[in-house]
Amino acid sequence: MEDKLICEVCKKNEAVGVASSAVGPVSLAYCKTCLDWMADALWVIASSVYCCDGPEHMAEWFWDMRTFRDGLYISAAQVYGRQATMDLI
C-alpha cells in the first residue's frame, strides 16, 4: 500500500506535487490550497531569517511571504510581529 504525500506547509492536506520554494533553494510537497496561497513551511521562513543574521537584514519583499500556522495563513511580517493582520498585504 502506498502512503499519500502530505503537504509540508499545512501538514494536513494531501499534496498535489513537489515544487520549489519562492524563498530559496528548497523543494517542498504542497497541497492545492497552500499553492494557491503561495505559502511556504514555517521552518523555511525561520531558516531564511536565521541565515541572513536576523530580521533586520531581510529584503522588503520577504515580509509578504506567507506561511501556515495554527490553522491560518499568515505573513512573515506577522510571524515576526511586524504587522497584526494580513489585511496590510
Secondary structure as GFF3:
##gff-version 3
##sequence-region A 1 89
A	DSSP	beta_strand	17	20	.	.	.	ID=ss1
A	DSSP	beta_strand	27	30	.	.	.	ID=ss2
A	DSSP	alpha_helix	32	37	.	.	.	ID=ss3
A	DSSP	alpha_helix	42	51	.	.	.	ID=ss4
A	DSSP	three_ten_helix	55	57	.	.	.	ID=ss5
A	DSSP	three_ten_helix	60	64	.	.	.	ID=ss6
A	DSSP	beta_strand	66	69	.	.	.	ID=ss7
A	DSSP	beta_strand	72	75	.	.	.	ID=ss8
A	DSSP	alpha_helix	76	79	.	.	.	ID=ss9
A	DSSP	three_ten_helix	86	88	.	.	.	ID=ss10
###
